[in-house]
Amino acid sequence: MGAAADAAKKNSNFLKIAKGEAMVLEFDSYRIIPSNLDPTKDVIQVKFRTKDFGDKYWTNGNSAIMMAFDTMSRGTKILLTRGAWINKDQTEDSSKSSYTVEVLAKEDPRAW
């Protein structure tokens, strides 16, 4: 990423992560909020600490993602990866993304 992308990430209160990018984050807390897309559904808004960009918020409604943060302890380091969305017929939907959350061990060299 270049200087403009870094400035955008620093200025935003929300996590900016490009497709194909992974970021090490420190979990702070979460709260349940109504979805912007469907107010009858709830989503999770997670607060992270980042190494280079300060505190950031991230919202996601995927059940597996929500469950991953349900019992997570404050200070846990994770690797959040944004990937391509692959449909059942194995084609990519470029308008969507998939995310994975990997808890990092304390001795993992990627954890800062």
C-alpha positions in Angstrom: 0.0 0.0 0.0 1.1 3.5 -0.7 1.0 6.8 1.3 -2.5 7.7 0.2 -3.9 4.3 1.2 -2.1 4.6 4.6 -3.6 8.0 5.1 -7.1 6.8 4.3 -6.7 3.9 6.8 -5.4 6.3 9.5 -8.2 8.8 9.0 -11.1 6.4 9.0 -12.7 5.2 12.2 -13.5 2.0 10.4 -11.1 -0.8 9.4 -10.1 -0.6 5.8 -8.7 -3.9 4.4 -8.3 -4.6 0.7 -9.3 -7.9 -1.0 -6.4 -10.3 -0.6 -5.0 -8.4 2.4 -4.5 -9.8 5.9 -4.0 -7.6 9.0 -2.9 -8.4 12.5 -5.3 -6.8 15.0 -5.8 -6.8 18.7 -9.3 -7.5 19.9 -10.7 -4.9 22.3 -14.5 -5.4 22.5 -17.7 -5.9 20.5 -21.3 -4.8 20.6 -24.5 -6.0 18.8 -26.1 -3.4 16.6 -28.9 -3.4 14.0 -27.9 -4.2 10.4 -27.8 -1.2 8.0 -29.0 -3.5 5.3 -31.8 -5.2 7.2 -32.9 -3.6 10.5 -34.7 -6.8 11.6 -31.3 -8.5 11.8 -28.4 -7.9 14.3 -24.7 -7.7 13.4 -21.6 -7.4 15.4 -19.4 -4.3 15.5 -15.9 -5.1 16.7 -13.4 -2.6 18.1 -9.8 -3.4 17.3 -6.5 -1.9 18.1 -4.1 -1.7 15.2 -0.4 -1.4 15.3 -0.1 1.5 12.8 -3.6 3.1 12.5 -5.1 3.4 16.0 -8.4 2.0 17.2 -10.7 0.9 14.4 -14.3 -0.5 14.1 -15.4 -3.4 11.9 -19.0 -4.6 11.3 -20.0 -8.0 10.1 -23.2 -10.1 10.1 -21.8 -13.5 9.3 -22.8 -16.0 12.0 -19.4 -17.8 12.1 -17.7 -14.4 12.5 -20.0 -13.3 15.2 -19.5 -16.6 17.1 -15.7 -16.3 16.8 -15.8 -13.0 18.8 -18.4 -14.1 21.3 -16.0 -15.5 23.9 -12.8 -13.8 22.8 -10.7 -12.1 25.5 -9.6 -8.5 25.3 -6.1 -8.3 24.0 -6.3 -11.4 21.8 -4.3 -11.0 18.6 -6.0 -12.1 15.5 -5.2 -12.3 11.8 -8.2 -11.0 9.8 -8.1 -11.9 6.1 -10.3 -10.6 3.4 -10.7 -12.9 0.5 -12.8 -13.4 -2.7 -16.4 -14.5 -2.5 -16.7 -17.8 -4.3 -20.3 -18.8 -5.3 -21.5 -22.4 -5.2 -20.8 -22.8 -8.9 -17.2 -21.8 -8.2 -17.4 -18.4 -9.9 -16.3 -15.3 -8.1 -18.7 -12.5 -7.1 -16.5 -9.4 -7.2 -19.1 -7.4 -5.3 -18.8 -9.5 -2.2 -15.9 -10.6 0.1 -15.3 -13.4 2.5 -13.4 -13.0 5.8 -11.5 -15.4 8.0 -10.5 -14.9 11.6 -7.4 -16.7 12.9 -6.5 -16.4 16.6 -2.7 -16.0 16.9 -0.6 -17.7 19.5 1.3 -15.3 21.8 4.6 -16.6 20.4 3.5 -16.2 16.8 6.0 -13.9 15.2 3.2 -12.1 13.3 1.7 -10.9 16.6 3.1 -7.5 17.6 
